[in-house]
Amino acid sequence: MKDETLKAIIKLLVAIIMIPVSTVINGWVLSILWGWFIVPAFNQPSLSVIAAVGVSITIRFVTYQISDIKTEYQKDAHELFGMSFIMPFIILFIGWLVTLFL
């Protein structure tokens, strides 16, 4: 019981740190992708990182899909880390590859 409580506390602390950091990373990646694709294609102004963070939060809020809470809670730290920190860089890399063909 004590070990499970400690694990739950550690997960909570990691989540408290990961959420704002991953939000900023997502905003930074969105601002770069915006500059690569939206600015030239639609003649729109560039998006600052702070504005991109706001857009990213809004998109996440609007497109959020309810999942099984128990399943979400049981995800291990590696999966959460991958989705929060590695995935934006993979998306950025794919976007960069696309820019090579523009």
Helices and strands as residue ranges (DSSP letters): H 2-33, I 34-38, H 39-42, H 49-63, H 69-74, H 77-81, I 82-86, H 87-99
